[in-house]
Amino acid sequence: MKTYYATATETELIRLFGDEAPSASSVIKTINIDQNGTASISYTSKEGKVIATCLAYQEQANMKALDSAVVDTTTEKLLINAHYKSFNKTVASKRIHLINASPLTFKYLPTCTDLTGCKFSVTILIHRLDDETSTNWATINTATAGQISWGNINGSTLSSNAANAVCNTTVEFAGLTLQPGSYLIEKQLTPIGLAGIRQLPPSVLNNQANVSGSIQPLIAMFTKWMNNVTCNSKIDSFFIKVKELEQDLNQAKTGAVTFASLDSKYASDLGLGAGQTFFGEEHGVKLLEPYDIEINNPSCGTMRIPINLSTVFDFKNMTYGLNDQTGDGVYKVNPFIQFVSRKTEFYPDLEGFAYSFFWKVVPDDISDLPTVITEAIAKGNGQILTEAQFEASHIYLGGDLTPQELVLLGGYTHAQVKQRVKYIYYKFLAPFMKGWHEPGTFSLMIKHMLTDTYNANGKDKDGNVVADTLEARKDGCGDDLKLKAHSSDANKTAQYYAENLLECWQSELAKLKVQVNPDGSVDINYQTGSGGISTVVDDRSGGNTNVHDSAFDDAVPNIPFIGWFLKWVLKSKVSKKIRDQQTGAGTNNNSDNKIEIAYEQHLVESFLNCTGYRFAKILDNQDFTQGTHTPLTEDVLTTLPAEQTSTGSVDEYYQKMLQDSTQIVERRAKTYNGVDRGYYPDRAWGVMMGSENKFAYILDPVYAFKYFQYRMDSKKTVEILTCYKDFNGCNYCGIGEVTCDITSKDWTTTQRDVYLQMIRKFKSGGVTGTYPAMIDGKDFAAPTYIAPNGDVKLWDIANPDTTLNAAAYYTLNDNGFKKPDGERYLTMVELQINKMNNDVVRFCDANRIVFRKMLVDSLKKK
């Protein structure tokens, strides 16, 4: 299976939806091509919902085409609002995926009356995205190429020759056929002579001329140093280099050394050629703790840039767990973890890290905080704390921060620090962490993910161990990553690496950060040089502020090198004040230039989809005497919380949660009460969070990765298909005699996860059709089965109609049901599990790399 991504065209969306067609810029097009060459296409809205699916027309060598089969020509405009400006050209681009070999014709028509003093040429570039090794992906018919010829294929790029633009005259690029694949089409407009450059404002021209010489080498050097940071132990080396550069520049300004000597010392890192000079009196670098760099340069003055490198989590030397620093008997989230470590009590405190992650994007003016709180609570439907509840929760609000610590946080007062913490909670975190919205709940879950040790392996039908353990891993420096092990049982280990958890968590926070501005909206319609990349609202919107093209970014300055440096290398925003300084003419932050956007993802759901679930046990009501209803011994509540008055003991409480939860009147008061605790399920929480299958069957957020509850017989068909239990040969529901060699007690953590996905996706109605009594339920766990008509067939075969005669069956049976290639034919259960595993892996991988992919795509376009 191959998957490709492209942007939808307006033409195809209109064909699908008619007058109700959404804007093409708000739809993602996904093309899946299976091993038979069949292509299916899905269209996904910006909210992540699939709005249409279809099969693509594709020519097949083994199929006869319909006589009337005609593929209509599709026309797509590269709209001017999608342009961005570089030093001397303006570029618009479009990503496409072709199912069949397709002829393409490009036309450009400048609608104008006079180009005197504004002459320019147009060039078409085509970039092959999915197979850079191929050199025969394009063919050129010189007979039909028209007035503009094409150059030669240069690896993955093909360029046309430049054509001068003439008012109201169409320039045509034709005679080109592209093979199936993914492409990026670029239209470049380049000024001819000095006159053309007058299209750009003088302020932009001055910045471009100055930046190229005064800051580009410095950025190249910082980039090189940062690329050498491959693991935590090398982070300090980056800051040491920055500090050394700071000292060298200070010495040069006092005359202790010469600027020429610095040019020589840093020539290689700066990329200077022989005889080139760079440093001067106006250059300066200062490392500001924590993790900011202040840069002085001749063209842009002073810039303070946040760096997302820190040693705040030294996992190698950290002892995972809890540490009561204040001696008050409870553990609090530290929202200043990157600045004030003395208050850290969770190790690691990923929840506190989220506050530090958003700290510098909170606007200076948060006078709208009461409105932010009111709106968040209203939208939360009771799933977000009130302001009073938040202040009383287990989070450190900075009341005793020292003057030095307040300076590190930005020079705010104690009251201002408290308000900023509230702003982050109600604006960035609580709306996207429902169910984990009580401070401390998420960090306590992380604590258990890193410290709970249990056996993840299972057994096959012969009693052999089926390994499901984590592979040993090393960091970028070659050191082993730490994985907690049980003190006395070598088969029990923790099921997660801390580095993976941080990677997934930071990725989800970053996706939220790039989509939601501090004021909850996206900057649009910025004028040239004011910090955005979109110059006008899409023409087709007709002034409708609810419509916006896809070309929005972090609103960093539209200045070459600086913008790339901030977005790509540092992956963080500059503060509003610095943005104002760098854009000169102002930020154009009027409300008319904003549109609201919705971030639909649940942070914890996406995080767990990225890390994967490692279920230690399925809690069910199969046999209370055998403890099928209780978690692992170490997670059983030591005492029944006093708030539970409907039951008399912990065991009775666990039983009633699986028998009839209506007997339990009291809902758990809090998900986190300041201390570590055992498994404390709450069906009301499960009902609240189970909508749309987000966390269905999971009843405790602290152990969401480890346990889910299942009532026996609620999904009987799925139980039979997977041999959830031993049915002792009974004829079950008319399906037939069911015997099982392996049951759920032998499953691995991954198989338990697959079972959860199966019961979530299973629809009521059960198995249909009439089956003869000779059907044996264990056939579901065998390579062959007996069809209703008596034929013996294989599950794992391309042609499901293939029937085995007696001789063929016994031959396969004798050789262990081996395929010609030596692999065993799979059972139906194995096929289903493989399919669902692949779905989970693809989903996880897609979410883990989505932020980096966004940046890579942006970089390619630039």
N, C-alpha and C positions, 0 to 999 in steps of 0.2 A: 504494500500500500504506500503510495506517495501522496503527500499533501502539499498544496501550493496555496498561497494567499495573493489576492489581487483586489483592486478597487472595482466596485461595480460601476457600470455605465448607466447614464440616465435612460438610454434607449432600452436596455434589457429590463430595467426596473419598471418602466412604463408598460412594456409588454406583459410583465407579470402582474402588476397592480393597477394599471390604468391610471385614472385621475388620482387615485390614492397613493401613488408611488412616493416613497420617501426620498429625501435628498440623497443623491449618490454618495456624497461625502460622508454620510452618517452610516453607511452600510459596508460591512466587511464581506468579501466574497471568498469562500473556501472551496477549493477543488480537490476532491479525493479520486485518485485513479488506482483501481485495484490491479491484481496481477493479470487479469484478463484484458486489461486495457479499457475497462468500462469506467467512465468518468461520471461522478455525481457532484452536484454543486449545491452548496447551502449559502444562504444570505443571512447574515447576523446583524441585528441592530446595534446601535452604540450602547444600549443597555445590556447587551449580551444575550438577547433572545433570538432564536432562529425564527425568521419570519417567512422563509420559503425554502423549499428544496426541489431539485429537479435532476433529471438525467440529461447529460450533455450529448448533443449530436456528435457522433464520431464515426469516421469511416473505418470499417473493419475489412481486412483482407478476406476473411472467411464468410462475409455476409454480402448479399446482393443489395445494392442501393435501390431505393424506390425511384421509379422513373420521374416522379414529380418532386423528388427531394431537392429543394433549393434553399441554400443558406443565404439569408438576406444580408446585405451590406450594413454594417453598423458604423455610425458616425459618432465620434466622441470629441468634445471640445476641451482643449487645455486652457482653462479660463485664466484670465489675467490676474485674478486675485490670488491665484496659487503661486505667483511668482516670488522669487527672492532675488535680491541683488547682490552680486559679488563686486570685485573691483571694477570690471569693465564689461559686464554683461548682465542680462536678466534672464532667468531660467524658469520654465514651467515643466513639470514632469508628471508622468502617469504610469502606474504599474498595471500590467496586463498579463493574463495567462492564456495561451492559445492551446486549444484541445487538438486541433488539426493544423496541418501546414496551411498558412493563410497569406494571401497577398495583402499588402498594406500600401495605402497611398496617403501622403500627408499634403495638406494644402494650407497655405498661410495667406490671408488677405488683410493688409493694413488699410483700415478705413480712415483716410485723412485727405487733406486738400493740398498740403505743401510740406515736404520734408527738408526744405532748405535749412541748413544749420542743425539738422537733427537726423542725419542719414544713419542707417544701420543695416546690418545684414542678418539673415536668419539661417541657422544650421540645425539639422536634426541629428541627434545621437541616439543610438540604441544599445542598451547594455543587457547582455544575457546574464540572468541572475542564478539559474539553477545548475548550470553545467559549464564551468569556466574552462574546462579542458577541451571542449568541442570546438572545431574550427569550420564546420560545415553547417552551421545553424541558420545561415542566410544565403539566399541565391539572388543574383541580380540579373535581370533581363535588360540588357542595354538597349534593345530595340524599343522597349516601352518605358524606359527610364525618364523620358521627357526632357525638359530643359535643364534639370539639375542631376548631376551624376553622383554616384556613391563611391566612397573610397574603398580600401581593402579592410577586411576584418582584422582587427588588432586584438587577438585573444578573445576577450569577452565584450569588446566594444566595436561598433560599426558607426562611422560618421559620414554624413553627406558633405559635399562641398558647400561652401557658403554661397548664399544667393542674396544679392542686394534687394532690399525692399523698395517697391515703387507704389505710390499711393493708388489705392483702388485697383490694383493688379494682383491677381492670384499667382503665387509661386507654388508650383507643384513638384513634389518629390514622389516619384512612382517607380515601377519596375522592380519592386522588392517583395520577396516571399520569405516568411519566417517559418521555421520548423516549430513543432509543438514545444512549449516551454514557457518559462516566466521571463518577462522582460520589463525594463524600465525605459520608457520613451521620454527623451528630453528635447525641448524646444529652446534654443538659445538665441537671444537677440543681442547683437554686439554693435556698439557705436562705431561708426566709420569716421576717423579723424577726431580731433579734439572737440569739435562742435557737439558730437553725440554725448559727451560726458556732461554737458550742461543739464542733462535730465536729472542729475543727482544734485541735491542741495549742497551749498558750499560747506556747511558744517560736516556733512558726511564725507565730502571730498577731503577736507582737512584731516579728519580722523583717520581715514584710510591711508593717506600719505604718511602721517606721523606714526600710526600704529605699526605699520610694516617694519619700520626701522628701529623703533624704540622699545617695543615690547615683544615682538614675535620671537626673537632669540631667547628671551627670558622664559617665555611660555614653553618653548621647546625644551629648555633645560629642566623646568619643573616637571614636565610630562615624562621626560626620560628618567628622572629620579623616582617619580611615582610608579612608573612601570616596573621598576626594580623591586617594589614591595610585593613580594609573593606570599608572605606569611606574617603573623604578628611579630615575630622576633626581628623582622626587618623594618618595621614601622619606625622605630626609633632612629634608624639610620637616615630616613628621609628628613626628620626634624633636625637631626644633627647637621646635615648638609645645609638646611635653610638657616640654622643658627650661625654656622660658620660663614655663610655668605653675608648675613647681617653684620657680623663682626668685621669682615673684610671691607665692606663698603664704609662702615663707620671709621675704620682706620685710614682708608683712602681719603676721606673727607677731612681728616685731621693732618694729613700729609705724612703719616707713618709709612704708608706704602703708596704706590702710584696706581692710577686707574689702568694704566697700560699693563702693569703686572697682573691685575685681575683679569684683563682680557686674555692674557697668556695662560693664566691658571685655569680659567673656565672655558677656553676656546673650543675644546672638543664638545663639551656639553651644550654650549651655546650654538654650535654649528658654524663658527666663524672660519672664514678662509684666511689664507696667509695675508698678513698686513691689515686685516679688518679690525676695526675698533668698535667698542660697544658702550662700556660703562662710562658714566660721567657724574657730575655733581648732582644732577637731578634724579639719579637712580637711588632707590633705597628699598630695603626689604626688612620687615620686622615680624618675628614670630610672636603672635599674641596667644597666650594660653587662655582657654584651651582650643587649640586646633584652628586658629585663624591665621592667615598670612596677610599682612598689610604691605602693599606694593606701591612705591612711588616711581613714576616714570615721566618723561618730558611731555608725552602727548595726552595722558589721561589724568594726571595729578595723582591723588591717593585713592587706592581701591583697597577695601577690606574684603577678603574672600574667605568663606568658610571651607574647611577641608574635612571631608568625611573619612579621615584616617584617624584612628585612635587606639590606644592600648587599654581602653576602659574595660574590655573583657580579655583578660589574660587567661584563657581557658587552660593552657598548659600547666599553670601554677595555681589555678583556682581550685578550692575545695567546694564542690557543688553542695548547696544546701541552704540553711538559714543561720543567721547570726544576729542575735538580739543586741545591737550596739548600744541601745539606750537603757536596757535593763527593765523595761516596762512590761515584759511578758508577752508582747505582741510584735508582729513583723509588719512593717509598713513599706509601701512602694516609695522609692526615692526618685522623684521626677527630675532631679538635678544630678543624675548619676555621672554624667560626663564632666561635671563641673565641681561637685561636692561629694566625694566618695565616702566621707566619714559617716554619712547617714544611710549607706547601703546595707540592707538586711537580707535581701534575696541574692543568692549567688548562683547564676546570673540573674539580674533584674531586667528582663527584656521589656517588661511593661514600663519601668522607669525610663529605659532607653527610648521608648516611643515619645515621651515628653521632651527629652533632649533633642530627639530627631526633628521635632517641629518647633523647637524653641525660637530659632532665628527667623522663622517665616511668619511669626505672629506680628501683626502690624503694631507700630508704636502707639497708635490711637485705637484703643479697644473700648471706647465709650459705648459701643453698641453691645457690650457683654450681656446686659439684662435681656435684650432682644434675642441674642444668640441662645441664652439659657432657656428662655420661654419657648422658642421655636423647637429646640432640641427635645425638650420634655414633651411638648405637644405631639411631635412626630413619633416619639418613642413609645406611645401607647402604654405607659406604665413600666417600660423596660429600661428607663434611665433614671438615675437618682435625682431627687430634688437638690437644690443648692444647699439646703441645710443638711441633707443626708450625705452629700459629697464632703462637706466640711467635717462631718463627724466620722467619715470612713477612714480606712487604714491607709492613709497617704500622707507623707510629710509635706507640709505647706510652707516651710522655710521661715518659721517664726523666729528662729535663733541663728539665722545666717550671719556670719561675721561681715564687717565692712569689706574685707578683702574678697570674700565670696560673692557679695553683692556686686562688686566691680566685675568679677568674672562673668556674672550673669547679665551684664549689660549696664550696670550702674543704676538699677532700679531700687526702689524702697521695698521694705518687707511687704507692705500692702500691695504694691504693684506686682511683685513676684507672685503673690497669692492669686491675684486676679488673672495673671497670664497662665498659671496652671489651670485655673478654671476654664479659661478660653480654649486651651488645647483639649481639655476633657470634653467639653460640650460641642466644639466645632470639628475636631478631627477624630476623636477616639470613640466616645460613647455611642454616637449614632451608627458606627460600623462595628461595634463589639457587643451587641445586645446578647445578653446571657452571660457575658464576661464583663459587664459594665461596672460591677462593683470592684473598686481598686483592690488589687492583690489576688484576684481570682486567676487571672492569666499567668501571673508570675508563679503562683503556687502550682499550676498545671505544668509549667516549664520545669519547676523543681522536681516534680515526680517523673517527668519524661527523662530527666537526666540521672535520677538516683534510684528509681524503681528497677530492680533486677528480677528477671524471670526468664524461663525457658521458652523460646519462640518456636522450637522445632516440633515436628509431628512424626507420625508413623505411617508406613504404607501397609498394604494388606498382609504382608508377610512379617510385620513387626519391625521392619528396618527403619532406622531414623531418617526422616526427610528434613534436611537442614534448611533452616530459615533464619540463620544468624547473620549479623552484619559483617561485611568484609572489613578486614583491617585496612585502615586508610592512613595516608600520610599527608602532611600539609605541603605547601609550596617549597618549604625548605628541606623536605625529606624527613621531618620528624613525625613519629607516630602520633595520631590523634588519640586523645584520651577517651576511654570508654569504661565506665564504672563496672566493676565485677563484684559478684557476691563474695562475701568473706569466706564462705566454706563450700560453696557449690560452683565448680568451674563451668557447669552448663547454664548458669544463670548470669546474665549480663544486662546492663541497661540497653535500651533499644534505639538510642539516638546519640548522635554526636552533636556536641554543643555548636560546633562550627556550622553544621547543616541547619540547625534551628535558627541561628542568627542570620544566615544567608537567606532563608525563606522569609523570616520576619522583616528584615530590612528591605527585601524585594517588595513585599506587600505594602509596607509603609511608603516606599518610593513611588509605587504606582498611584497611591492615594495622593501623595505630595505633588506629583506632576499634573494631576487632574483637577485638584481643588486648590484655588488660591486662598490666601488668608481671609479674603472676604467672600469665599465660597463661589466665586465665579471665574470665568475665563476672560482674559484680556483680548479684545478684538479691536479692529479698526484703528490701530495706532498709526500715526503719521510717520513718515520716513525718519529714522534716527531716534525715535522716541522709545524704542525698546521692544517692539513687537515685530512679527514677520508678516502679518496680514495687513495689507494697506487699505483694502476696501472690503465691505461685506459682499458675499457672493451675489453676482448680478441677478441670478434667478430668484433670490429671496424677495426681491421687490421691496426691500427695506424692512422686511419682517425680522424683528430681533430674536425670534425663536429659532432662527435658522443660522447656522454657521458652518463655514468650510472646515475641513480637517486640519488646516495648516495653522495650528496654534502651538505655542511652546511655553516655556517658563517666563516669557517676557523679559529675557535678558537682553542687553544692548545689541542692536543690529550693527555691530562693528566687527569686522573680520578678526579672527584669532581670539579676541576677548570672549565673544559669545560662545565660540566652540570650546574654549578652555573651561568656561564656567559650566556649560551644559554637559560636556563629555567627560572631562577629567575629574572635575570636582563634584559633579552630580548634586549640586545644591544651589539654592537661590542666593543671590545677594540680598541684603536688607533693602527695605524701601528707600532709606536715606541714601545708600550707595547707588541704587538705581537712579535716583534723582540726580546725583552728582554726575553720573556717567552719561546720562541722556541729554543733559544741557538744557534743552528748551522746555523741559517739564515732562511729566509722566502721562498727561492726558487721561487721568483716572476718573473722568466724569462717569456718572452712573449710566449715561447713554452708551458708553463704550463697553458695557459688561452684559453678559448673558449668564443666567444660572445654568449649571450643569448638575447632573446627578451621578454620584459614584455609587453604583448599585451593589458592589461586592461586600461580603461580610469578611472582615479582616481575619477572624479566627478560622472561618470555614476555608478560606483560600490558603491560610497558613497550614492547616492540617492536611489539605489536599496536596500541598507541596511536600511536607515532611512525611506524609503517609501515616496511616493508622497502624498501631501494633497491638492488636487486641490480645490480652492475656487469657481471657476467658469470656464465654457467652453465658450470661446469667439467665437461667430459665427455671421453670417450675416442673421440670421433669421428675426430680426425685429429691424432695426436701431432706429426707433422711441421709442422703449422700452429699448434701450441701451444694447441689447444683445452683442454688439461688444466691449463694454468698460469694463475695470476691475472694481473692487470694488472702491467706491468713493475715499477712502483714497489713492489709487494707481494710480489715473488718473494724468497724467502730468499736472503740474500747468500752464506751458507755452510750446508752441511748440519750440523745440531747433532751434536756428538760422540756423543750417546747413540744415534743412529741408525747401527747397524753393519751392517744387512742390505742397505743400498743404498750405492752409491758416489758419487752426486751428487744435488743438489737435484732436477734434472729426472727422474732415475730414481725418486726418492722420490715425486714427484708422479704419475708414470705408474703406479707400482705401487699407489698409493692408489685408482686408478680401474680397474686391470686385475684385480688379485687381492691384496687387502690382507692375506691370510693370509701372504704372503711377507714382510711387515713384522712382525717378531717384537716389536720394542720399542715399547711404548706411550710416548707423550710424557710426560716426567716431570712437568712443570708447565704449567699454562695461562699463567702469568705468572711470569717469572724476574727481575723487577726492571728490565728494559730494554724499549724498544720493539723490535718484531720484525716480520718479514714473515708471510705466510700460512703457517701451520704446522698442517695438518689432522691429525686423529687419529681413525681409524675407531672405536677403542674408546670415545672420548668420544661419537662420534655414536651408537653403539649404546646407550650409557648414557642419553643424553638424547633418543633418538628414540622412546621409548615414548609411546603415545597421540598420536603425530604432533606432539608439542610442538616438537621441533627436527629432525624427520626430514630427512635429506639435508644438514644443516648439520654441519660437522665441526670448526669452529674458532670458539670463543666470541668471540674478539676481532674477528672479521670476520663475525659471525652476520648482520649487516644487509646484507652486501655480496656474499657468495659462497655457493652451494650446489653440491654435486657430483651428477652424474647419469650413470649407466652406460647407454650406448646399448643399445637393444632391450629394456631391462627393463620398459618400459611402451609397447610398440609401438603400441597403439591410440591412446594419447594423442599420440604423436609424429605419427601420420597425421592425426588430427583437427586438430592445430595447425600442421601442416607444419613440424615441428621442424627437419627438414633437407630438402634437395632429393632426392627419391626417383628422379629421372631417368626418370619415366614408367613405372616397373616396376609389374607387377600384384602388389600387396602383400597377402599373406595372404588372397587370395580376395576382397578388398574391391573391387579394380578398379584401373584405371590411375591412378596418383597423380603429379600434377605440381604444383609449388609455385612461385608467383611471389615469395613472401616466406618466409623461414626465420628460425630463432631468432637468427641473426646480425644481423637487422634489427630485433629487438624493442627496446622501451623497458624501463626498469627495472620499470615496473608490469606489463608483459606477462610478464616473467620471474617476477615474484611470482605472477601468476595461474597460470602453468605449474606452479610448485611446489605450489600448492594443488590443482591438477588431479591431479598424480601422487600426491599424498598421499591424495586421496579416491578414486582409481580402484581398483576392486576387480577381482580376477582373473576371467577368463572371457571377456573381450574382446567383440567384436561378434558378435551372433548373427543367424541368418537367412541366406537365400541371395540373393545379389545378382547380377544379370546383368552380363556383361562391359562393357555400355555405361555403367555407372556410372563417372563420372570423379571421382577424388579431389579435384580442384580445386573441385568443386561445394561442398565444405565451406567454401570461401572465396568463394563467389558467392551472390547473393541467391536463386537458384533451384537446384533439384536435381531429379533424375529418380528417382521412386519405383520400387520393384521391379516394379510393374505397368506401368511405362512412362509414367505421368502426370508432367507437369511441375508442380512446386509451389513455393511460396514458404516460406522458413523463417520470416520475420518477418510472421506474420499470425495474427489471433485464432483463425480457424477453420482448423485444420491440414488439413482435408479439401478445401479449396478447390483446384481444378485449373485451370491456365491452358491455354486452347486456343492454337493457333498464332498467331492474330491478336493475342490478348492478350499473348502472350509477346513478339512482335516489337514491339508498341507500347511495352511496358515497356523492352525492350532499346534502342529508339531514343531514349527520353527519359532513359536512364541509370537505369532502375529506380526512378523517383521515385514516391512516394506522392502521393495527392491534396493533402496539405498541403505538398508540396515536399521533404520529407525522403526520403532514399534508404532503400529496404528493406534491412535489415541481413542480413549473412551469418550462418550458424550459429555460426561462430567468434566473430564480434562479439557475438552474443547471449549466448554462454557467458561471454565475458570481461566483458561488462557486468554480467551477473548476479553473477559472482564478485567483481567490483569493488565492486558495491553491498553484497554481504555483508561484504566487508572494511571498507568505509567505515562501515557500520552498527555493526559490531563495535567498530571503533576509537572512533567517536563515543560509543557507549554506555559504554565504559570510561573515556573522557576526562572525561565529565561525571557519572559515577555518584556520586562523592563529593559534588559540589555538589548533585546532585538529592536525595541523602539529607538534606542540610542544609535545602534548600528545603522538602521535604516536612515535615520536623520543624518548621520555622518556621510553615508554614501551619497545622499542628495546634495550635501554641501560640497 
